[in-house]
Amino acid sequence: MTEQISGVDFPCPAATTSPDLTNDPASSGSSPAAGFASFGFGPELLEALAAIGYSEPSPIQKAAIPELMLGRDLVGQAQTGTGKTAAFALPMLAGLDPDQRKPQVLVLAPTRELALQVAEAFNSYAAQLPQVRTVAVYGGADFRDQIHHLRRGAQIVVGTPGRVMDHMRQGTLDLSGLRALVLDEADEMLRMGFIDDVEWVLGQLPEQRQVVLFSATMPAEIRRISQQYLNSPAEITIKPKAADASLIRQRFLTVPAPLKLTALERVLESECSEGVIIFARTKAITLTVAESLEAHGYDVAVLNGDVPQAQRERTIERLKSGQVNVLVATDVAARGLDVERIGLVINYDIPFDSEAYVHRIGRTGRAGRSGDAILFLTPRERRFLGGLERAVGKPIEPMEVPSNATINQNRLDRLRQRLTGALQGSGVSAEEKALLSEIVQRVAQEQGCTPEALALAALELSLAGKPLLLQGHEDFSQPRAQGPGRGEGREIVGRGETRRGRPERPMGAPEENMDRFRVELGWRDRIKPGNLVGAIANETGLNGRAIGRIQIFDAHSIIDLPKGMPEEVFQGLRELRVLNKPLQISRFRG
């Protein structure tokens, strides 16, 4: 059955791929989904798993599914891409009562992208269970549309904490019949400031319920929640597969944020690689980067949370076949990506944590091949380098932004290689070759020119009006006043807060790459910085580090956000609700 929520379809296809495809269907000669039959799943689930290519459970699935099938609470420490979505989704589906139309399973996810992905996974696994319905609820989407789908009846609800709270308070999400709650990527919810919301939801659940908590890391706050709200949970830890660091050359370069895009273009020109993945922090940045590279003649594709599953599959196939050489992606969209021809990974934005860095660079150096990884750091981000080096167990080499001389030499070398290749093996038919030869002879006779002059003219024609040699600015230590890439993300530099009763002293001017906004929520609305950070990060896809200073007054707050916000993103923020109250964001005029 298909649920359409706010313009997003969640089909239940008998497809060849689906989210969370971490199982290896070629791992043995066994029949499809044979390894899953041992868990006691019904034929409908096994048929759906076979249709999407699952044959053998992954380690997290082998460890978690038996415990969850027994109804136990569970704490799982596992990275993205280990198969944890199927690890909790399959036993939840196996235990559903399809005839009961009230929510039986609630999954909390930190971002709408992950919520959509988890909902899509549930629908894929439930392809042969037509009575089972899944609804995704998240901020930034039409609230009334979500109410409509909830009232139609759904056994599974997947949502972000804030929007789930809104529906619970409005009485449009009835959890009286809830059997299980799943906290997916709990540490990310903690980082984004959602942990108070999560505890509020936990406090409203029926006394008899199953609670499942998955987290990549186990900070003290997450451990406390597991001890307080879970009943004698099973504990499972799946160590991530570390990329073979010996096969991956890792380097970093330091460049001011406004010059990152220009530096990226220079790196791509100087680093010869058959396949490149560029990791960016937000959907907006993936589009900015891709548009700039397309303008410079690169074959580019984008993977972010807005890309439908079918288009994602086509994009990956194009990358594998060589039709696309550069992929610009967010972390969530690139999970599970395995393409052997990737020779270079560029971290255009620093990842959220060291585990994400290991996961990113692991996209290269596949199948025993060597690979390269380059990390872009702004001067403020240099302090995070040591943590990444400890995660990979080796130093990350410094590098400079490629100079004009380096790029020009590479351009000359590539032109020579193309010319040599054209001489050694023509890509045109004999008939076309004869026509080209006739044109060359006619022009030579008409113009009375030498073969050398004609060859030079042909080479100039191949440049399509673009200069062969790069000239101009080479200093990347300081941003230029009107440099390209202006407005790219940056980490948090601090949040000033004004408590109730203190004089309203505004912050100093926003930093160079930030714009200042006003929201009509303050201390009297019980708003906290974490509420604002979490809601805005969830709506825009920004990393929390990209959000600047926050100052909270009694009736309003001031917040700094990166420059260059697309108009459609700003309109989404204008419709956003925090703590069930409208944000009412506007540009600061003070």
N, C-alpha and C positions, 0 to 999 in steps of 0.2 A: 504494500500500500504506500502511496506517496503523500507526504505532508508538504505543503508549500507554506513557508513562513516568511513573510516580509520579502517576497520575491526570490527566495532561495528554495530550490527543489531538493528534497531528500528522497531520491528514488531507491527502490529496493531491487537493483538489477541483478541479473545473473551474468555478471561482468567478469572480465579476466583479471581485473585488479580492483583493489579497494584500499581505503586508508589502513594504515598499520600493517602493511604487507611485509612482515618480518620473517615469515615462514618460508622455507625453501621447498618448493614443490618438487624439485628434482633431487632431493636428498636421498631417495631410495627408490626402489622399484615397487613400493607399496601402492595399493589402490588409493584413490583420492580420499583425503580426510581419514585414512585408516587409523592414524595415530590418535585422532580425537575420539574415535569410537569407544576407547577404553574408559572415558570419563562418564559414560552413561548418557550421553546426549541423545535426544530423539532423532528420528530419521529426517525431520524437517531441517534441524540445525546442521546435521551432517551433509545433507544435500546442498545447502547454501554454502557451506565451507568448501565443498568440492567444486562448486561452480566458480568460486573466486580463487581457486588454486591453492588452498591450504591442504597440506598433506601431513606434516609433522608439527606438533606443538613446539614452541620455543621454550627455553629454560624457565622464563617467568611464568609461562602458561602451565608447564608441567608442575611447577611448585605451587602456584596459586589456585588453579581450578579445583583440585580435590578439596582443599580447605574451604573454599567458598561454596562448593556443592554441599558440604556438611553444615552450612549456615554459620560458620565461624566468622568473627571479626578478623580483619587482616591489616597488617602494616607492611607495605612493600616498598623497598628502596630500589628503584630501577630507573634507567635513563629513557629518554625519548628514543623510539625506534627499537625497543626490545620486545614489543608485542604486548604491552600491558593493557591496551584497550581491549583486545580480545580476551585477555586474562580475566578481566572483570565482567565484560559484556556477555560472554557466552554463558557462564553460570547464572547470571542475572536473568537472561532470556529463558534458560532451562527451568528456572523456578517460578516464572510468571503464571498467573491465572489469566488466560486470554479473555475470559468472559467478564472479568472485572475491569470496568472502564476507568476506574480511578487510578491516579499515579501510584505505582508500586515501587519504582526505582527512580531515585533522584541523583543525578551526577552534577557536581559543582566543578566548573573549570575556570581558570583565571582569565581567559580571553574569549571573545566571541568566535575567533578563528578556531580555537581548540574545541569550543562547544559545538560548532558546526561540524567539525571533523568527527567528533565522537558520535554525534547524532547520525551522521552519514554511515559510520561504521555499524552502529546498532541496526540501521535499516538494511545494510548489506547482509548482516548475519541473520536477520529476520525475514529474508526474502521469501521464504516458504511458510511464513506465519502471518497470513493476511489479516488476522484480527488484532495483531500487535501494532500499535501506533507510537511513534516517537515525536515529541515536540521540542524544539530548541527555543529558549527564551534568553534574550540578551539585550543589553542597553543599546540605544541608538536605533532600534527598530520600532515599528508601530505597536504600541501597547494594546490597542483594541484588537488588532489582528491576532496577537498572541492569545488574548482572552477568548476569541472566537475558537481557535484551535484547541485550547485547553477545555472549553466547554463541550466540544465534540467528543472528548474522551481520549485519554492517552495513558498507557501503562508506564511509559518511560518519559521523563522530563530531564533535559540536559540544559544547564544554564549557567550564567555568571552570577556570582553571589548577590550583587546589588539588585539585579532584575528579579531574581528568585524571591528576595525579600519583599520587593514591591508587590509581586503577585500574592505572596502570603498575607501581607498586610491588607491588601484589597479584598481578600477572600476569594480570589480567582484561582488559587492553587491550593487544593485540599490535600493535605498529607496525612490525613487520619488513617488511610489504608496503606501507608508506606511500609515496605518490607526492607528496603536497603538504601543506604546513602553511600555514594562514592565521592571521595575528595581526590580529584585528579590534579597532579602537579601542585601539591599543597605548599611546597616551599615557594613556588612562584606566586601563589596567592598571598603568602606572608610578605614577600618582597614588594608586592603591588599595594599593600595596605588593606587587604580584604580580610585579614584574620579575625577582626571583631565581627564582621558580617557572617563569617563562617560559624563562629561560636554562637551567634544569635540563632542561626538556622538549626544548629545542633540542639540547642535548648528547646526548640519547638517540636521536635520529633516525637513520635510515639515511643513509649518506654521499651517495647519489644521491637527491636529492629536490628538489622545487620549494618555495621559501619566498616567501610573499606577505605583505607588511606594509602595513596601512592605519592611518593615524593622522590625526586632525584637526589636530594640531600636531606639530612635530618638535623636541622638546627634545634636548639633547645626548646623554642616555642612550639615547633611541630611535635617534638617528643612529648611535651607537656599535654598537648591536645590529645595525642594518642592514649596517654595514660589516663586522662580524665574522662574521655567520652567512649573509649573502646573497652569491650569486656573480654579480658584474657585473650588478646588477639594473637593469631599466628604471625610470626615475623619472618619475612623473606627478604634477602638481599641478593641482587643480581649485579655482579660487577660488570661495568661496561667494557666492551671490547676496545682496548686502546689501539689507536692507529699505530702502525709500525713506524715509530719515529725515525728509525735508521734509514727508511726509504723516502722520508719526506724532508726536504730542505726547508727549514722555517726561517723566515726573515721578517723584520719589521722596519717601517719607515715612519718618521715623525713629520707631520705636516699640519699646519693650521686648518681648522675646519673649512673656512671659505675656499681653500685651495685643493681640497680633497679630490674634486671631480677632475680638475686639470691633471693632478698627480696620477689619478687612475688611468687616464688616457695615455699618459707617458709610460706607465708601467706596462700596459697592454702592448704598446708599440715595441717595447724593448724586450719583453718576455715572450719568446716563441713557444706556443703551446697549442696542441690540437683541440683541447677542450678546457673551458674556464668556467668556474662557478664564482660569482661575486655575492657575498652575503651582506645584506643591508638590514638595518634595524627595523624599518617600518615599510608598509606598503607604499606610502607616498615617495619614500626615497628610492625604492625599486623602480618606480616609474620614471623618476627624474634621471636616474643613472641610465636606464635603458634608452630613453629618448635621446640623451646626449651621445651615447655610443652609436645608436642608429644613424645619427647625423654625421658621424665620422666613418660610416661605411661598414660597421660591424653587423654580422648576423646575430641578433639578440632576441632572447625570449625571456619572459618574466614568469616567476612562480611566487604568488603571494596568496593570502587568505581569500581574495576575491576570485581566484581562478577556479572554475568548476572542475570537478573530477575528470570529466571526459577530456577537457582541454588540457588538464595536467598530464594525462596519459599521452596525448598526442605530442605535447612539448617534450616529454622525456624520450619518446621514440625518435623525434627529430634530433635531439641531442645525441642519442646513441648512434644514429645513422650518419651524423656529420652535417646534416642540413642546417643545424644551429651550432655555433661554436662558443657562444657566450650566454650563460644563464645567470640572471640576476634574481636572487631569491631571499625570502625571509626564512628564519629558522624553522618555524612551524610548517611552512609550505614545503621545505626541502627534507623533512624527516623521511627516513627510509629510502632516500635516493641512492641508487647504486649504479653508476655508469663508469665502466672501466676506462674509457678514453679521456677522463678528466685528468689533465696534467697539472693544472694550477688552480688553487683555491685562494681567493682574495677576500680577506675580512675587511670590507670597506668600512664597516662599523664594528667596534670592539664588541664581542659577545657578552651576554649577561653574566656568565660565570665560566670557570675553567672547564667544566664538563661540556658546556656548549662549544668551547673552542676545540676540545679534543674531537667532539662529534663533527664539527665543521671540517677540520683538516683531514679527517678520515675519509672524506669524499674523494681524495686523491690518493695515489700510492696503492691502488687496488690490484689484487691478483699478482702480487710480487713485483709490480712495476714501481719505478721511482716517481716522485711527484714533488711539487713545490707549493708552499703556502706563504702568503705575504699578508702581514697584519698592518693596517693603517692605524696610527695612534695620533691623537692631538697632543700638544704639550701637556695638558692636564691629565691625560690618560696614561702617561708614562708610568705612573705609580702602580698600575695594575699589571705591568709586565712580569714582575717577579712571581706573582701567583700563577700566571699562565706557564712560565718556565718550570715551576715546581710540578704542575700538572702533567707536563710532557716529559719531565725528567731530563731535560737538556736545555742549554741556552738557546735563545732565539737571536739569530744574527742581525745586527743593524745593517741597513742599506740606505742609500741615498736615492732621492727622486732622480730618475734617469736624466742625464744632461742632453743638451741639443746634439752634441757630438755623438753620443751613444745612439740616439734615435736616428740621426742622419745616416750613420754607418749601417744600422739595421735596415733602413729603407733601401739603401744602395744594394746591400746583400740580397734582400728579397727580390728586388727588381732584376738583378742578375740571375737569380735562381729561376724566376718566372720565364725569363728570356731563354735560358738554357733548356728548361723543360719544354717550351714551345718548339724549339729546334729538334729535340729528341723524340717527341711524340705529339703529333698534331691531334687536336680534338675535333677537327672538322672533317667532313666527308671529302672524297676525292673530287667530286663535282664542285663543292664549295671552294676547295683549295685551288682548283683551276680558275675559278672566277676571281679569287683574290690575286692570283698571279697575273691575270690579265689586267686588273686594275693597277697593280704596281707598275707593270710595263708601260701602260698608257700614260700614267702620271709622269713617269720618268722621261718619256719621249716628249710629252707636252711641255714640261718644265725644264727639260735639258739638265737635269740634276744627276749627281752621282748616287750610287747605291747607298753610300754612307749618309748622305743628306736625307735620302728618303727614309732610311732606318731611324734616324734621329727624329724626323717628323712623326713617324709612327709611335715612337716611345713617348714623345710629348703628348700625342693624342691619347695614349693610355693613361696619362696622369689626370685626365678629365678636368683640366683647368686648375688643379690643386698644386701648390708648390711642392717640389721634390724635397727640399731641405727645410727643416724647422729653424726658425730664428726667433730672437727676442728673449723675453723674461726667463730667467733660470733660477732665481732666488726664491726658494720655498720655505725659508725660515720665518718670514713674516707675511701675513695676509696683505694683499693689495686692497686699496679702497673699494674698487669695483671688481673684485675677483669673481670668477665663475664658481659655482657650487655654494654661493652664499646662502646661509640659512640652514646648513646641514646640522644634524643632531649634535648634542654635546651632553656631557654628564651634569648631574645636579651640582650646583655650587653652594647650595645651602638654602634653608627656608627660614625666613624671619617670621615670627608669630607675635601678634599683639593680643594679650589676654584681655578679657572683659575688665573694663574699668581703667585701663591704661590709656594715655593720650594716643590718638591716631596719628602716629608719625610715619609717613610713607617711606618706603624703601628708596634707596638711591636710584639713579637712572638704570634701566635694564642694560644688560651686557650687549655687546655689538651685534651678536647673532640672535638676539631674542626680541620678541614683541611683548608688550604688557597688556593684560586683559583684566576685566573686572567681572566678578560673578556675584549674584545677589543672594548669597548664602554666607552666614557668619556664625559667630559663637552662639547666638540665640537659637540658631537652627541645629545646634550640636554638631556642627561640621568640624572635621579634623583634617589636617593635611593629607593623611592617608586616604580619606574618602575622596578628596579631589584628585589625588595622583592616580588612584586606582580607577576611578570612573573615566578620567580623561585618557589614561593609557589604554583602557579597554576600548574606548570609542575610536581613538585615532590610530591605534597600533603602535604608539610611541613607547619606547622603553622608559621606565620611570626615571632613569638617569638623565633623559633628555628634557625633562620638565625642570624649569628653573625655580627661582625663589617664590615662596608663597607667604603672604601676610594676611592674617585673618583678623577682621574687626567684628564688632557686634552684629552689624546687619549686612556686611558684604565682605568679600575677600579679593585680594589682588594676586595674580599669578602670572609668571613669565613663561612663555612658550616659544619654541623655535620659530624664526621667521620663515616666510615662504609657505605658510599653511594654505593648502588648496581650498577654494571656496566651498566645494562640496563637503570637505571635512569640517569647516567652520559652521556650515549649516547644520551638520549632524550634531555638533556640540550645542548649538542653540536649542535643539530639541531634547537634549539630554536631561535626565532627572537624577539627582543624587539624594539618597535618603528619602526617596519618594517626593522630592520637591524639585521644581524646575531650576536648572542651573542659571538660566538667563545671562549668558555670557555676552559681553560686549567689549569692544576695544577701549582701553583705558584712555581717558581724555585729560587726566590730571596733569 
